Amino acid sequence: MTKIKRRVVLQNKQLIIEDDLHINMRLDIFVNQNIDDVSRSYIKKLIIDGKITVNSKTVKSGYKLKKDDIVLVNIPNDEVLDIEAEDIPLKIIYEDEYLLIVDKPKGMVVHPAPGNYNGTMVNALLYHCKGKLSSINGVIRPGIVHRIDKDTTGLLVVAKTNEAHSILSNDFKKHKIIREYRAITEGVINEESGIIDAPIGRHKKDRKKMAVRVDSKKNAVTHFEVIDRFKNNTYIKCRLETGRTHQIRVHMAYINHPLLGDELYGRKKQKYITNGQVLHARVLGFIHPIKKEHLQFYSPLPEYFQELIDYKL
């Protein structure tokens, strides 16, 4: 195992608000327009960390700029990526110099977090890509454009360059990415299809959970369609419009059909051993950020998932 160091391009830049077009513009949007190769989410993090200030003062991302404001942007240099590259097998179904598509197995965490710095997909990617991954999401999540949960299987796109990452992130925000999942729910769903349009936010009492919250500004939309019905369960297809944390799990629990195996949002005691929610990212489609070709990828159902369907629950 080797440790990878990542050099982040230093950008100390002072910007003075003189153009009338920038007056009353949000700080994060303004910086995003004036600093190349950095995502808006990373800019927000820099603002929170005090690396971007206005008139030498820390402000919020939504601060509205005023005439003669002085914006100082300080992006740290020489960050050390002390996450180890590990020779962990990855199922890669597509790869070029800009991105790759990974079919993630059940039980693999996407990126390191406190207390879990080894054995993640990022550790494996660092080894496979020899550290050549986008740096937009910082040293803990290099290349990670979007995520799926540890016990969710299926397709993820990973960016190698900052340009590809920025374009893909923007396409996700504009709902241009095709994301289709397969899942098995508790109970029998009577409707043939449906749309769940309910905002999602952090659970008020349990910080490990998300919940439908009418006071949340994060809208969330999930389309579902019944594929098959069993005695006590339903096999469904889900398509995401938005990509909120635990979205499908939260939305299906919200309509009283939590996912089979989901001990966080469903039953604490499960009838079948599934090692987590029965959820699979089956289809991923998008326009290549650089080559501008339409790409669409499909992942077969994991063996355990197919066995549940064959068993007809």
C-alpha positions, 0 to 999 in steps of 0.5 A, a space after each residue: 500500500 502506498 500513500 498518495 499526496 495531492 497538490 491542490 492548485 493555490 488560488 489566493 485571489 482578491 475580488 472587488 465588487 465594482 460591476 453592477 451585475 454582481 451587486 446583490 449576487 450570492 457570494 457562492 455564485 459569484 466566487 463560482 463564476 470567478 474561480 475556475 475548476 472548483 465546484 459550488 459545494 466546495 466553495 460553500 465548504 471554503 466559506 464555512 471554513 473561513 477561507 473565503 471572506 468579505 471585507 476580512 469577515 466570515 459570512 454565509 454562502 448566501 451573503 448578498 454582495 454590495 458595491 466595493 465589497 472585497 472578496 478574498 479567496 484562499 484555497 489551501 495548497 499542498 494538502 496531503 491525501 493521507 488516505 492509503 491506496 489499497 489493492 482492492 478489486 473493483 468491477 469497472 465496466 467503463 473507463 477512459 482518461 476522464 471518468 470511469 463507471 464502477 459497479 459497487 458491491 454490497 458492503 463497500 463504503 464509497 469514501 472514507 469517514 472518521 473511524 473508517 479510513 480503509 477498505 473503501 471504494 476511494 482507497 481502491 480507486 486511488 490504487 487503480 487510478 494511481 491517484 489521478 482523480 478529480 480534487 474538487 471534493 477534497 482529499 477525502 472524496 477524490 473523484 466522487 461525483 455522487 454516492 450510494 449507501 454502503 449496502 446499496 449495490 450498483 453503478 457509480 460514475 467517478 471523475 478523473 479530471 476536475 473539468 469532467 467532475 464539474 460538468 457531471 456535477 452540474 448535470 446531476 443538479 439539472 436532473 440530466 442524469 438517468 438513474 434507475 434503481 431496482 428494489 423490493 419493498 415490504 408489503 404489497 403496493 396496490 398502485 401500478 406506479 406513482 410519484 413521491 414528491 416530498 422534501 427530505 431533511 435531517 431527522 429532528 431526533 435521530 441524526 443518523 436518519 433522514 426524514 420527509 420534512 415539510 420545512 425542508 428546502 431540499 425538494 425530493 422526487 422519486 418515481 416508482 413502478 411495480 414490476 411484480 407483486 409477491 405475497 408480502 412484498 413488491 418488486 419495483 423500479 425507481 427513477 430519481 429526479 433528485 439525489 437526496 441522502 437515502 432518498 428512495 429508502 425515506 420515500 418508500 418508508 414514507 408511503 408505508 412500504 419501506 425497503 426489505 432489509 432496511 433496519 434503519 427505516 423499516 423493521 428492526 427484525 427482518 425475516 430474510 438475511 439481506 445484509 441491509 436494504 434490497 436496493 440496486 442502482 441498475 441503470 446510469 445514463 448521461 452525456 459524456 462531459 468531454 466527448 459529448 457522447 450519450 453513454 448508458 450502462 446497465 448492471 445485472 441484479 446481484 445474486 442475492 437479489 435475484 434469489 429473493 425474486 426467484 423465491 417469490 418471498 
